[in-house]
Amino acid sequence: MSKSTATEIWVFGDLRSRHLLDLSLKVLVKAANLAGETGDRVVLFTLTPATTGVLTGAEDEACAIETSVADEAFAWGADAIYYFENEQFATPLVHQFAAALAPVIEDRCPRLVLFPLTDFGRDLAARCASRARAGLMADCDELKPGANDSIIGLCPAWGGEIMAEITYAQGHRTGFATVQPDGAAGEKDAMRSGQTKHIALASVPAPRGIRLVSSKTAETSADALEKAPTVVVGGAGLGSMENFGLVRHLAAAVAGQVAATRPPVLNHWVAEDRLIGQTGKTVRPNLLISVGTSGAVQYTAGITEAETIVAINRDPAAPIFQLADIGVRADAPTFLPLLISRVRQAVMRRLADDMCTDEAEPSRKSGFGGKLKALREAQGWSQEQLAEATGQTPDFVAGVENGEFSPPVAFILRLANAYGVDPGTFLRDEEKTQIRDQRTRAYVKRTRNYSYQTLTSGAENDHLRAFMVTIEPHHDHKPVAYKHEGEEFIFVMEGDLEFTLGSKTHTLKPGESIHFHSNTPHKLKSLSAEDTRCLVILYTL
C-alpha cells in the first residue's frame, strides 16, 4: 500500500433492491472482519439521487431501503456511510457510475474498494479499476492481511479445486476487489452508530450512446434453492453446457431445484446464485442428487446436512462416494437420460394412483391436484400451456389443481404424452386392457357406418388406423362419434371440405390437410357438387 493511501475500506452499497442491499451488507461484514485486523475504517458508499436517497426499484422496496440502510450498515460494522448524490443517479447505469466514482476515488484514495459479486458489481469494479489504472482481484472468497501491510485475497482457481492467494503489486494505491457475499460471519449490533455524509457530485457526465429502455425486478431464487426438499447438483464431470441440460431435465422430473459446483458457474452453464459450497449456498434437502461432482471439500461443505445423498460419478475413487448414501458408478451423460425416463414413468404412475384415490375419496384435496401443480411448475408450464397440451381449458386445469374435481383417465394419457412418457410404460395390465377394449368398440362402430371404408383391416387393437371417408354432395358427414380420444389427420382427396373444429370453421381444398386433437368436437361437410373424399388417419390412446 502506498503511504498516500487513506486507511479506509469502502464497500459499494447496491440500493436497487432489498436483495442486492443484503448482498452488499454481507460484503460489509467481511470488510469489517478484515478491518478488525488492519485497523482500517469501514465505509459503505452509495450513489443516489439527492431527492429520494434511493435508486430506481419497486416502491415498497425503496421505502424499506430508505429507512434501514444507514442503521443496518452501522449494525453490521460500518464506521461511516457516504451518499454520493446527483439527480442523474435515479437510473442506475454502470458506465455512468464508474465515470462519477473515478475522480472521487482518485481524490480520497481509500485503501480498498470492494464490490458484491453480482453482474452489476463485476462490471462496475472492472470499469473503476480500469479508470484508476489499479489492480482488481476477482471473485474473492475472503480477504486477510499479509506481510508488509499487504492485503491477500483468497480466490477459487483451477475450477474451484484450490484457493489461490492473490495480492496487489508493491507500492499500489487503491486496490479493487469483487467479493463473494455468502459465507460472511459477523454479529449484528443494533446499538452501533457511525458517521453519515451526503456528498453532492456536481459534475457527473451525462450518459451518451446508451439509454435505459425498460427495467423489471427479477425474481430471486435463492430462497427456493436453500429451502427446496429436492436438489439436483451438476459438476465439472458433465463436460459441457449441453450435458448440464440433463441436470435441468432431471430436476424438472423430480420437481427439484437445479444447483452446481463452481466449474459450471465459471463456465456460465448456470447462474451464480445456483452455486453450492463454501463460497455459495448451503442446502438441507430431503434428497440431493449429485451428478459429475468429484466431492471437493469446498462443495461438500454446503451439502452435509442433506438427509439423503445420491452420487453419480464414473470415477470409483471420487471422494463424493464417501459422503453419499447411494452411489452410482456411471457416465453421467449416458446414465441420466435413462434415469430421467424412469423417473418420469414413476411420476406418471403415482399421478394415476392419486387420481384413482381422489375419485374414491372426493373430499381429498391434496393428492392428484397438488402433484399435478408441482409437476407443471417444475416443467415451467403455465396453466394455459398445459391446457393446450392436453386438449383442455385453463379453467379445467385450475379446477383439477385446486381439487374441485377429478379428471378423466384420458387426461392422464394426454398429460403423459406432453410429459414425454409413453403411457404403455406406466399403465398396469388391467388399465391397458380397459383402454384397448374401448378402442376396439369404437373401431367396430366406426367401420359399420356406411360412410367409412377401412384401409387397415384387422386393426381393431392398433393405435394407428386409416379410413377413407366419403361425404355426399352438399351434405354433412354423419359420424358415429364426433368426439373421441386421440389425434386425427385428415387429407382431402377429392372435392371441397368444410371442417368445423370446436368453434372454428376451416375450408380445405384437394391436397390440403389438417391435424388436431380428436377430443375436440369436430364436424365435416361437403361443399362440392360431387362426392367429397377424405383420407383419415386416426391415432387413439
C-alpha positions as CSV (number, residue, x, y, z in Angstrom):
1,M,0.0,0.0,0.0
2,S,1.3,3.5,-0.8
3,K,1.8,5.9,2.1
4,S,-0.6,8.3,0.5
5,T,-3.5,5.9,0.7
6,A,-6.2,6.6,3.3
7,T,-6.8,3.9,5.9
8,E,-10.3,3.2,4.7
9,I,-12.0,0.2,3.2
10,W,-15.0,1.2,1.0
11,V,-17.9,-1.2,0.2
12,F,-20.3,-0.4,-2.6
13,G,-23.9,-0.4,-1.4
14,D,-26.3,-1.5,-4.1
15,L,-29.7,0.0,-3.4
16,R,-31.5,-1.3,-6.5
17,S,-33.4,-3.8,-4.4
18,R,-33.6,-5.2,-0.8
19,H,-31.9,-8.4,-2.0
20,L,-29.0,-6.6,-3.6
21,L,-28.6,-4.4,-0.5
22,D,-28.4,-7.6,1.6
23,L,-25.5,-8.8,-0.6
24,S,-23.7,-5.5,-0.1
25,L,-24.1,-5.8,3.7
26,K,-22.6,-9.3,3.6
27,V,-19.6,-7.9,1.9
28,L,-19.5,-5.2,4.5
29,V,-19.3,-7.9,7.2
30,K,-16.2,-9.3,5.5
31,A,-14.7,-5.9,5.2
32,A,-15.4,-5.3,9.0
33,N,-13.7,-8.6,9.8
34,L,-10.6,-7.5,7.8
35,A,-10.6,-4.0,9.3
36,G,-10.6,-5.6,12.8
37,E,-7.1,-6.9,11.9
38,T,-5.8,-4.0,9.9
39,G,-7.3,-1.1,11.9
40,D,-8.9,0.5,8.8
41,R,-12.1,2.4,8.8
42,V,-15.0,0.8,7.1
43,V,-17.2,2.9,4.8
44,L,-20.4,1.9,2.9
45,F,-20.8,4.2,-0.1
46,T,-23.8,4.6,-2.4
47,L,-24.8,6.6,-5.4
48,T,-28.3,8.0,-5.1
49,P,-30.4,10.9,-6.5
50,A,-30.4,13.7,-4.0
51,T,-34.1,14.0,-3.7
52,T,-35.0,10.4,-2.6
53,G,-31.9,8.7,-1.4
54,V,-32.8,5.5,-3.2
55,L,-32.4,4.1,-6.7
56,T,-35.0,3.0,-9.2
57,G,-36.9,0.0,-7.9
58,A,-40.2,-1.2,-6.5
59,E,-41.8,1.3,-4.3
60,D,-42.2,-1.0,-1.3
61,E,-38.5,-2.0,-1.5
62,A,-37.5,1.7,-1.9
63,C,-39.2,2.6,1.3
64,A,-37.6,-0.3,3.2
65,I,-34.2,0.6,1.9
66,E,-34.5,4.3,2.7
67,T,-35.4,3.7,6.3
68,S,-32.9,0.9,7.1
69,V,-29.7,1.3,5.1
70,A,-27.8,3.5,7.5
71,D,-28.9,1.7,10.6
72,E,-28.2,-1.7,9.1
73,A,-24.8,-0.6,7.8
74,F,-23.7,0.6,11.2
75,A,-25.1,-2.5,12.9
76,W,-23.1,-4.8,10.6
77,G,-19.8,-3.0,11.1
78,A,-19.7,0.2,9.1
79,D,-18.0,3.2,10.7
80,A,-19.5,5.6,8.1
81,I,-21.8,5.8,5.2
82,Y,-21.2,8.1,2.2
83,Y,-24.1,9.1,0.0
84,F,-22.7,10.4,-3.3
85,E,-25.7,12.3,-4.7
86,N,-26.7,13.5,-8.2
87,E,-30.1,13.6,-9.9
88,Q,-28.7,11.5,-12.8
89,F,-28.2,8.6,-10.4
90,A,-32.0,8.0,-10.3
91,T,-31.5,5.4,-13.1
92,P,-28.5,3.1,-12.3
93,L,-26.2,2.9,-15.3
94,V,-22.9,1.2,-14.7
95,H,-20.8,3.3,-17.1
96,Q,-22.2,6.5,-15.6
97,F,-21.5,5.3,-12.0
98,A,-17.9,4.4,-13.0
99,A,-17.3,7.8,-14.6
100,A,-18.7,9.5,-11.4
101,L,-16.7,7.4,-9.0
102,A,-13.3,7.7,-10.8
103,P,-12.4,11.3,-9.6
104,V,-13.9,10.6,-6.1
105,I,-11.7,7.5,-5.6
106,E,-8.6,9.3,-7.0
107,D,-9.2,12.2,-4.7
108,R,-10.0,10.3,-1.5
109,C,-7.8,7.3,-2.2
110,P,-9.2,4.6,0.0
111,R,-7.1,1.5,0.7
112,L,-9.6,-0.9,-0.8
113,V,-12.9,-0.6,-2.8
114,L,-15.0,-3.8,-2.6
115,F,-18.0,-4.7,-4.7
116,P,-20.5,-7.6,-4.3
117,L,-20.0,-10.5,-6.7
118,T,-23.0,-9.7,-8.9
119,D,-23.2,-8.9,-12.6
120,F,-23.5,-5.2,-11.8
121,G,-20.8,-5.3,-9.2
122,R,-18.4,-7.1,-11.5
123,D,-19.0,-4.6,-14.3
124,L,-18.6,-1.6,-12.1
125,A,-15.5,-2.9,-10.4
126,A,-13.8,-3.6,-13.7
127,R,-14.6,-0.1,-15.0
128,C,-13.5,1.7,-11.9
129,A,-10.2,-0.3,-11.7
130,S,-9.5,0.4,-15.3
131,R,-10.1,4.2,-14.9
132,A,-7.8,4.2,-11.8
133,R,-5.2,2.0,-13.6
134,A,-5.3,-0.2,-10.5
135,G,-5.3,-3.9,-9.7
136,L,-8.6,-5.8,-9.4
137,M,-8.8,-9.1,-7.5
138,A,-11.9,-11.0,-8.9
139,D,-14.2,-13.5,-7.1
140,C,-12.6,-13.2,-3.7
141,D,-13.9,-15.6,-1.1
142,E,-12.1,-13.9,1.8
143,L,-9.6,-11.1,2.4
144,K,-6.9,-11.2,5.0
145,P,-3.8,-9.1,6.0
146,G,-0.5,-10.2,4.7
147,A,3.2,-9.3,5.2
148,N,4.4,-5.7,4.9
149,D,0.9,-4.2,5.3
150,S,-0.4,-6.1,2.2
151,I,-3.9,-7.5,1.6
152,I,-4.3,-11.1,0.4
153,G,-7.4,-12.3,-1.4
154,L,-8.4,-16.0,-1.3
155,C,-9.9,-16.8,-4.7
156,P,-11.0,-20.1,-6.2
157,A,-8.8,-21.4,-9.0
158,W,-8.4,-24.5,-11.2
159,G,-12.2,-24.9,-11.5
160,G,-12.7,-24.4,-7.7
161,E,-10.3,-27.2,-6.8
162,I,-7.9,-24.9,-5.0
163,M,-8.0,-21.5,-3.3
164,A,-5.3,-19.2,-4.7
165,E,-3.7,-16.4,-2.7
166,I,-3.6,-13.2,-4.7
167,T,-2.2,-9.7,-3.6
168,Y,-1.6,-6.3,-5.1
169,A,1.8,-5.1,-6.5
170,Q,4.1,-3.3,-4.1
171,G,3.5,0.4,-3.9
172,H,-0.1,0.2,-5.2
173,R,-2.5,2.9,-4.2
174,T,-6.2,1.9,-4.1
175,G,-7.0,-1.8,-4.7
176,F,-10.2,-3.1,-6.1
177,A,-11.9,-6.5,-5.5
178,T,-15.2,-8.3,-6.2
179,V,-16.2,-10.3,-3.1
180,Q,-18.4,-13.4,-2.7
181,P,-21.2,-12.3,-0.3
182,D,-22.0,-15.7,1.0
183,G,-20.0,-17.1,3.9
184,A,-19.9,-13.8,5.8
185,A,-19.7,-14.4,9.6
186,G,-20.4,-11.5,11.9
187,E,-22.7,-10.3,14.7
188,K,-25.2,-7.6,14.3
189,D,-25.0,-4.8,16.9
190,A,-28.1,-2.6,16.6
191,M,-26.6,-0.2,19.2
192,R,-23.7,0.8,16.9
193,S,-23.7,4.2,15.3
194,G,-21.5,6.0,12.8
195,Q,-20.9,9.0,10.6
196,T,-23.3,9.8,7.8
197,K,-22.2,12.1,4.9
198,H,-24.2,13.4,2.0
199,I,-21.8,14.5,-0.7
200,A,-23.1,16.2,-3.8
201,L,-21.3,15.4,-7.0
202,A,-21.8,18.4,-9.2
203,S,-20.1,17.3,-12.4
204,V,-21.4,14.0,-13.5
205,P,-21.1,13.2,-17.2
206,A,-24.5,12.7,-18.9
207,P,-24.9,9.2,-20.4
208,R,-24.1,9.1,-24.1
209,G,-24.8,6.3,-26.6
210,I,-26.6,4.1,-24.0
211,R,-30.1,4.6,-22.6
212,L,-32.3,2.5,-20.4
213,V,-35.3,1.2,-22.4
214,S,-37.1,-0.6,-19.5
215,S,-36.4,-2.2,-16.1
216,K,-38.1,-5.0,-14.3
217,T,-37.2,-6.5,-10.9
218,A,-36.1,-10.1,-11.4
219,E,-37.4,-12.8,-9.1
220,T,-34.7,-14.1,-6.8
221,S,-34.5,-17.9,-6.5
222,A,-32.0,-18.1,-3.6
223,D,-34.7,-19.0,-1.0
224,A,-36.2,-21.6,-3.4
225,L,-32.9,-23.3,-3.6
226,E,-32.0,-23.2,0.1
227,K,-35.4,-24.4,1.2
228,A,-36.1,-27.0,-1.6
229,P,-36.9,-30.5,-0.5
230,T,-35.1,-31.9,-3.6
231,V,-31.9,-30.5,-5.2
232,V,-30.0,-31.8,-8.2
233,V,-26.4,-30.6,-8.4
234,G,-24.2,-30.7,-11.6
235,G,-20.4,-30.6,-11.6
236,A,-17.5,-30.4,-13.9
237,G,-17.8,-34.1,-14.8
238,L,-20.7,-33.3,-17.1
239,G,-18.2,-31.8,-19.5
240,S,-20.4,-29.3,-21.5
241,M,-23.4,-27.0,-21.3
242,E,-25.4,-29.4,-23.3
243,N,-24.8,-32.2,-20.8
244,F,-25.6,-29.9,-17.9
245,G,-29.0,-29.5,-19.5
246,L,-29.6,-33.1,-18.4
247,V,-29.4,-31.9,-14.8
248,R,-32.1,-29.4,-15.5
249,H,-34.3,-32.2,-17.1
250,L,-33.7,-34.4,-14.0
251,A,-34.5,-31.6,-11.6
252,A,-37.8,-30.9,-13.5
253,A,-38.7,-34.6,-13.5
254,V,-38.3,-34.8,-9.7
255,A,-39.8,-31.3,-9.1
256,G,-36.5,-30.2,-7.6
257,Q,-34.1,-27.2,-7.8
258,V,-31.0,-27.0,-10.0
259,A,-27.7,-26.3,-8.4
260,A,-24.0,-26.5,-9.3
261,T,-20.4,-26.7,-8.1
262,R,-18.1,-23.8,-9.1
263,P,-16.8,-25.1,-12.6
264,P,-20.3,-25.0,-14.2
265,V,-20.8,-21.5,-12.7
266,L,-17.4,-20.3,-14.0
267,N,-18.2,-21.8,-17.5
268,H,-21.5,-19.9,-17.5
269,W,-23.6,-23.1,-17.7
270,V,-25.7,-21.9,-14.8
271,A,-26.2,-18.6,-12.8
272,E,-24.1,-17.6,-9.9
273,D,-27.0,-18.0,-7.4
274,R,-27.0,-21.7,-8.1
275,L,-23.6,-22.3,-6.5
276,I,-23.3,-24.8,-3.6
277,G,-20.5,-24.9,-1.1
278,Q,-18.2,-22.8,1.0
279,T,-18.4,-19.9,-1.5
280,G,-22.1,-20.5,-2.3
281,K,-25.3,-21.7,-0.7
282,T,-25.8,-24.3,2.0
283,V,-28.7,-26.7,1.3
284,R,-30.6,-29.1,3.5
285,P,-32.9,-31.1,1.2
286,N,-34.6,-34.4,1.9
287,L,-32.9,-35.7,-1.3
288,L,-29.8,-34.4,-3.0
289,I,-28.6,-35.9,-6.3
290,S,-25.0,-35.0,-7.1
291,V,-24.1,-35.6,-10.7
292,G,-20.5,-35.4,-12.1
293,T,-19.1,-33.9,-8.9
294,S,-15.8,-35.0,-7.5
295,G,-16.6,-34.2,-3.9
296,A,-14.1,-31.4,-3.2
297,V,-14.4,-30.0,0.3
298,Q,-15.4,-26.6,-1.0
299,Y,-18.5,-28.2,-2.4
300,T,-19.4,-30.8,0.2
301,A,-19.3,-28.2,3.0
302,G,-22.7,-27.0,1.5
303,I,-24.4,-30.4,1.4
304,T,-23.5,-32.2,4.6
305,E,-26.9,-31.5,6.1
306,A,-28.8,-33.2,3.2
307,E,-30.9,-36.1,4.5
308,T,-30.2,-38.5,1.6
309,I,-27.4,-38.0,-1.0
310,V,-27.2,-39.9,-4.2
311,A,-23.9,-39.6,-6.1
312,I,-23.4,-40.3,-9.8
313,N,-19.8,-40.4,-11.0
314,R,-17.8,-42.6,-13.3
315,D,-14.7,-42.4,-11.1
316,P,-15.0,-45.1,-8.3
317,A,-12.4,-43.2,-6.2
318,A,-14.2,-39.9,-6.3
319,P,-14.5,-38.5,-2.7
320,I,-18.2,-37.8,-3.2
321,F,-18.9,-41.5,-2.7
322,Q,-17.6,-41.4,0.9
323,L,-20.3,-38.9,1.7
324,A,-23.1,-40.4,-0.4
325,D,-25.8,-42.7,1.0
326,I,-26.3,-44.2,-2.5
327,G,-23.5,-44.3,-5.1
328,V,-23.9,-44.9,-8.8
329,R,-20.8,-45.6,-10.9
330,A,-21.8,-44.5,-14.3
331,D,-21.0,-42.0,-17.1
332,A,-23.5,-39.2,-16.3
333,P,-24.4,-38.2,-20.0
334,T,-25.2,-41.8,-20.7
335,F,-26.9,-42.7,-17.5
336,L,-29.0,-39.6,-16.9
337,P,-31.4,-40.0,-19.9
338,L,-32.3,-43.5,-18.7
339,L,-32.8,-42.2,-15.1
340,I,-34.9,-39.3,-16.3
341,S,-37.1,-41.7,-18.3
342,R,-37.7,-44.0,-15.4
343,V,-38.4,-41.1,-13.0
344,R,-41.0,-39.7,-15.4
345,Q,-42.7,-43.1,-15.6
346,A,-42.8,-43.3,-11.8
347,V,-44.2,-39.8,-11.6
348,M,-47.0,-40.6,-14.0
349,R,-47.7,-43.9,-12.2
350,R,-48.0,-42.0,-8.9
351,L,-50.3,-39.4,-10.5
352,A,-52.5,-42.2,-11.9
353,D,-52.8,-43.8,-8.5
354,D,-53.6,-40.5,-6.8
355,M,-56.3,-39.8,-9.4
356,C,-57.9,-43.1,-8.5
357,T,-57.7,-42.3,-4.8
358,D,-59.2,-38.9,-5.3
359,E,-62.1,-40.4,-7.2
360,A,-62.7,-42.9,-4.3
361,E,-62.4,-40.1,-1.8
362,P,-63.9,-36.9,-3.2
363,S,-63.1,-34.9,-0.1
364,R,-59.4,-35.5,-0.5
365,K,-57.9,-32.2,-1.8
366,S,-54.1,-32.7,-1.5
367,G,-53.4,-35.7,-3.8
368,F,-53.6,-35.5,-7.6
369,G,-54.2,-31.8,-7.9
370,G,-51.2,-30.8,-5.7
371,K,-48.9,-33.1,-7.5
372,L,-50.1,-32.0,-10.9
373,K,-49.4,-28.4,-10.0
374,A,-45.9,-29.3,-8.7
375,L,-45.2,-31.2,-12.0
376,R,-46.5,-28.3,-14.1
377,E,-44.4,-25.7,-12.3
378,A,-41.3,-27.9,-12.4
379,Q,-41.6,-28.1,-16.2
380,G,-42.1,-24.3,-16.4
381,W,-45.5,-24.7,-17.9
382,S,-48.3,-22.2,-17.4
383,Q,-51.9,-23.5,-16.9
384,E,-52.6,-22.3,-20.4
385,Q,-49.7,-24.3,-21.9
386,L,-50.8,-27.4,-20.0
387,A,-54.3,-26.9,-21.1
388,E,-53.3,-26.7,-24.8
389,A,-51.0,-29.7,-24.5
390,T,-53.8,-31.8,-23.0
391,G,-56.7,-30.5,-25.1
392,Q,-58.5,-28.9,-22.1
393,T,-59.2,-25.4,-20.9
394,P,-57.2,-23.4,-18.4
395,D,-60.2,-23.4,-16.1
396,F,-60.3,-27.2,-16.3
397,V,-56.6,-27.4,-15.3
398,A,-57.1,-24.9,-12.5
399,G,-60.1,-26.9,-11.2
400,V,-58.1,-30.1,-11.2
401,E,-55.2,-28.5,-9.3
402,N,-57.5,-27.0,-6.7
403,G,-59.1,-30.4,-6.1
404,E,-62.5,-29.3,-7.3
405,F,-62.9,-32.4,-9.4
406,S,-61.0,-35.4,-10.8
407,P,-60.1,-35.6,-14.5
408,P,-60.9,-38.5,-16.8
409,V,-58.4,-41.2,-17.5
410,A,-57.8,-39.6,-20.9
411,F,-56.4,-36.5,-19.2
412,I,-53.6,-38.7,-17.7
413,L,-52.8,-40.2,-21.1
414,R,-52.6,-36.8,-22.8
415,L,-50.5,-35.5,-19.9
416,A,-48.1,-38.4,-20.3
417,N,-47.7,-37.5,-24.0
418,A,-46.9,-33.9,-23.1
419,Y,-44.5,-35.1,-20.4
420,G,-42.7,-37.3,-22.9
421,V,-43.7,-40.6,-21.4
422,D,-45.3,-43.5,-23.4
423,P,-48.5,-44.4,-21.5
424,G,-47.7,-48.1,-22.1
425,T,-44.6,-47.8,-19.8
426,F,-46.5,-46.9,-16.6
427,L,-50.0,-48.3,-17.1
428,R,-50.9,-51.6,-15.4
429,D,-52.1,-54.5,-17.5
430,E,-55.7,-54.2,-16.5
431,E,-55.7,-50.5,-17.4
432,K,-54.2,-51.3,-20.8
433,T,-56.9,-53.9,-21.4
434,Q,-59.6,-51.5,-20.5
435,I,-58.3,-48.9,-22.9
436,R,-57.8,-51.5,-25.6
437,D,-61.4,-52.7,-25.3
438,Q,-62.7,-49.1,-25.6
439,R,-60.6,-48.7,-28.7
440,T,-61.9,-51.9,-30.3
441,R,-65.6,-51.0,-29.6
442,A,-65.1,-47.6,-31.2
443,Y,-63.4,-49.1,-34.2
444,V,-66.2,-51.6,-34.8
445,K,-68.8,-48.8,-34.5
446,R,-66.9,-46.6,-36.9
447,T,-66.4,-49.3,-39.6
448,R,-70.0,-50.4,-39.6
449,N,-71.1,-46.9,-40.7
450,Y,-71.8,-46.5,-44.4
451,S,-69.5,-43.6,-45.0
452,Y,-66.3,-45.3,-43.7
453,Q,-64.1,-47.6,-45.7
454,T,-61.4,-49.1,-43.5
455,L,-57.9,-49.2,-45.1
456,T,-56.4,-51.2,-42.2
457,S,-58.3,-54.4,-42.0
458,G,-57.9,-56.3,-38.7
459,A,-56.6,-53.2,-36.8
460,E,-59.2,-53.3,-34.0
461,N,-56.4,-53.3,-31.4
462,D,-54.0,-51.0,-33.1
463,H,-53.3,-47.4,-32.1
464,L,-53.0,-46.2,-35.7
465,R,-55.7,-46.8,-38.2
466,A,-56.7,-45.4,-41.7
467,F,-60.1,-44.8,-43.2
468,M,-61.5,-43.4,-46.5
469,V,-64.4,-41.2,-45.7
470,T,-67.0,-40.3,-48.4
471,I,-69.4,-37.4,-47.9
472,E,-72.4,-36.8,-50.3
473,P,-72.5,-33.5,-52.2
474,H,-73.5,-30.5,-50.0
475,H,-74.3,-32.8,-47.1
476,D,-73.0,-33.1,-43.6
477,H,-71.0,-36.1,-42.7
478,K,-72.8,-38.1,-40.0
479,P,-70.1,-39.7,-37.9
480,V,-70.8,-42.3,-35.3
481,A,-68.8,-40.3,-32.7
482,Y,-67.7,-36.7,-33.3
483,K,-65.6,-36.5,-30.2
484,H,-63.2,-39.2,-29.1
485,E,-59.7,-39.7,-27.5
486,G,-56.6,-39.4,-29.6
487,E,-55.3,-37.4,-32.6
488,E,-56.6,-37.3,-36.1
489,F,-55.2,-36.3,-39.5
490,I,-57.5,-35.5,-42.5
491,F,-56.2,-35.2,-46.1
492,V,-58.7,-34.1,-48.7
493,M,-58.5,-36.3,-51.8
494,E,-61.4,-35.0,-53.9
495,G,-63.9,-32.1,-53.5
496,D,-64.1,-29.2,-51.1
497,L,-64.4,-29.9,-47.4
498,E,-65.9,-27.6,-44.7
499,F,-64.3,-28.7,-41.4
500,T,-65.5,-27.4,-38.1
501,L,-63.2,-27.9,-35.1
502,G,-64.8,-26.6,-31.9
503,S,-66.0,-23.1,-32.7
504,K,-63.7,-22.6,-35.7
505,T,-64.5,-23.4,-39.4
506,H,-61.9,-24.3,-42.0
507,T,-62.3,-24.8,-45.7
508,L,-60.0,-27.4,-47.2
509,K,-59.3,-27.9,-50.9
510,P,-58.0,-31.1,-52.5
511,G,-54.4,-31.7,-51.4
512,E,-54.8,-29.8,-48.2
513,S,-54.8,-31.3,-44.7
514,I,-55.4,-30.7,-41.0
515,H,-54.1,-32.3,-37.8
516,F,-56.0,-31.9,-34.5
517,H,-56.8,-33.4,-31.1
518,S,-59.9,-35.6,-31.8
519,N,-61.2,-34.9,-28.3
520,T,-62.3,-31.5,-29.6
521,P,-65.8,-31.7,-31.2
522,H,-65.5,-31.8,-35.0
523,K,-67.8,-32.0,-38.0
524,L,-67.3,-32.5,-41.7
525,K,-69.4,-31.2,-44.6
526,S,-69.1,-31.5,-48.4
527,L,-69.1,-28.1,-50.2
528,S,-68.9,-29.7,-53.7
529,A,-71.4,-30.8,-56.3
530,E,-69.7,-34.2,-56.3
531,D,-68.8,-36.5,-53.5
532,T,-66.0,-35.3,-51.2
533,R,-63.5,-38.0,-50.3
534,C,-61.0,-37.7,-47.4
535,L,-58.2,-39.9,-46.1
536,V,-58.5,-40.0,-42.3
537,I,-55.6,-41.2,-40.2
538,L,-56.7,-41.9,-36.6
539,Y,-54.4,-42.4,-33.6
540,T,-56.1,-43.5,-30.4
541,L,-54.6,-43.9,-27.0
